[in-house]
Amino acid sequence: MRCLVAIAASAALIGGGAMGASLKEWRQNKAAPIEAAEVDLADFRWEARPVVVMAQSADDADYRRQMEIFASAAPEVADRDMLILTDTDPEAGGTLRDKLGPQGFGVYLIGKDGGVKFSSGAPVEMTRFREIIDAMPMRRREMRAGDGA
């Protein structure tokens, strides 16, 4: 059911979000997490692969583990154009939280085309992200063209 919700929401993801973090800022430090509420995904379409990490609070053990995984793999995060978005305040609502509808912790990989490619209710190791992203046709083209590791 959770997967169906994520897939159904994927078509609507690109249109929402508050203005804030810019494409230029993200390019300067691709591995730095950004608050999801500060981002309009439309600004990053065809440029970044958003990874939305949601939890009930920043103290959530799964959230902390996921952020440790990304921090320890910063070069891979940057090489794969992953835009790490965080949302740890369910009370604040927000476009992405409303559309993805996490039940507690959730991590969602969104493709450069704006569609949800993968979701999990548990932390995801970088090896899994690598497998998923590197199998994407767009990523394969990037690697052939020398645009990524």
matplotlib code that plots the C-alpha trace (Angstrom):
import matplotlib.pyplot as plt

x = [0.0, 2.8, 4.4, 1.1, 0.8, 4.3, 3.8, 0.4, 2.0, 5.0, 3.2, 2.2, 5.6, 7.1, 4.6, 4.7, 7.0, 8.1, 10.8, 14.1, 17.2, 18.4, 19.9, 23.0, 23.4, 22.9, 25.6, 28.0, 27.6, 25.7, 26.1, 24.6, 21.0, 18.3, 15.0, 12.3, 10.1, 12.7, 12.7, 10.5, 11.3, 10.5, 13.7, 15.7, 13.9, 16.4, 19.3, 19.0, 17.8, 15.9, 16.1, 13.4, 14.1, 11.1, 10.7, 8.7, 11.7, 15.4, 16.0, 14.5, 17.1, 16.3, 16.6, 19.9, 21.2, 20.1, 21.8, 25.0, 24.9, 24.7, 27.4, 29.8, 29.1, 29.2, 31.3, 28.9, 25.9, 27.4, 28.5, 25.0, 23.4, 21.4, 19.6, 19.1, 15.9, 14.9, 11.5, 11.4, 8.4, 5.1, 3.1, 4.5, 2.8, 4.4, 3.8, 6.1, 4.9, 1.3, 2.0, 4.3, 2.3, 5.0, 3.9, 6.8, 10.2, 10.4, 13.0, 12.0, 14.2, 12.8, 14.3, 15.4, 12.1, 10.1, 8.8, 9.3, 11.7, 12.1, 10.8, 11.6, 10.3, 13.8, 17.3, 18.8, 22.5, 24.4, 25.1, 21.3, 21.1, 24.1, 22.4, 19.1, 20.6, 23.3, 20.7, 18.7, 19.0, 19.8, 22.6, 24.0, 24.1, 25.8, 28.5, 29.1, 29.4, 31.7, 29.3, 29.5, 31.5]
y = [0.0, 2.4, 1.8, 2.6, 5.9, 6.9, 6.0, 7.8, 10.9, 10.9, 12.7, 15.6, 16.1, 18.5, 21.3, 22.1, 23.4, 26.7, 28.8, 28.7, 26.7, 27.3, 25.1, 27.3, 26.7, 23.0, 22.8, 24.4, 21.7, 18.7, 16.6, 19.1, 18.3, 20.9, 21.3, 20.0, 23.0, 25.3, 23.5, 23.7, 20.4, 22.0, 24.0, 20.8, 18.8, 17.1, 18.4, 16.4, 13.1, 14.2, 11.9, 12.9, 11.7, 12.1, 11.3, 12.3, 14.3, 14.8, 12.5, 9.5, 6.7, 5.8, 9.4, 9.8, 6.6, 7.6, 11.0, 9.2, 7.0, 10.1, 12.0, 9.0, 8.7, 12.4, 12.0, 9.3, 11.5, 14.4, 12.2, 10.8, 14.3, 13.3, 16.2, 15.2, 16.8, 16.4, 16.8, 16.1, 18.1, 16.4, 19.2, 21.7, 19.8, 20.6, 19.7, 16.7, 15.3, 15.6, 13.9, 11.1, 10.4, 8.7, 6.7, 7.5, 7.3, 7.2, 7.7, 8.3, 8.4, 10.7, 10.6, 13.5, 13.2, 13.8, 10.2, 8.2, 5.5, 3.8, 4.2, 2.5, 2.6, 1.8, 3.4, 2.5, 1.8, 3.7, 0.4, 0.1, 3.7, 3.0, -0.1, 1.7, 4.9, 3.3, 1.1, 4.2, 4.9, 8.6, 7.7, 5.2, 8.0, 10.3, 7.7, 7.1, 10.9, 11.3, 13.4, 11.2, 8.5]
z = [0.0, 0.9, -2.5, -4.2, -2.3, -3.3, -6.9, -7.1, -5.5, -7.9, -10.7, -8.4, -6.7, -9.1, -8.7, -4.9, -2.3, -1.0, -2.7, -0.8, -1.6, -5.1, -7.8, -7.6, -3.8, -4.2, -6.9, -4.5, -1.9, -3.3, -0.2, 2.3, 3.5, 2.9, 4.7, 2.4, 3.1, 1.5, -1.8, -4.9, -6.7, -10.0, -9.7, -9.6, -12.3, -14.7, -12.5, -9.2, -7.8, -4.6, -1.7, 0.9, 4.4, 6.8, 10.5, 13.5, 14.9, 14.3, 17.3, 15.5, 15.4, 11.8, 10.7, 12.5, 10.9, 7.4, 7.8, 9.0, 5.9, 3.6, 5.5, 5.2, 1.5, 0.6, -2.6, -3.9, -3.0, -4.9, -7.9, -8.3, -8.1, -5.0, -3.4, 0.3, 1.6, 5.3, 7.1, 10.8, 11.8, 11.0, 12.6, 10.0, 7.2, 3.9, 0.3, 0.2, 3.5, 2.4, -1.0, 0.3, 3.5, 5.6, 8.6, 10.9, 9.2, 5.4, 2.7, -0.9, -4.0, -6.7, -10.2, -12.2, -14.0, -10.8, -10.3, -7.1, -7.9, -4.5, -1.0, 2.3, 5.9, 7.2, 6.6, 3.3, 2.8, 0.1, -1.7, -2.3, -3.6, -5.8, -7.3, -8.0, -9.4, -11.4, -13.2, -14.3, -18.0, -17.4, -15.0, -17.4, -20.1, -17.5, -16.8, -20.5, -21.1, -18.1, -16.1, -13.0, -11.2]

ax = plt.figure().add_subplot(projection="3d")
ax.plot(x, y, z, "-o")
ax.set_aspect("equal")
plt.show()
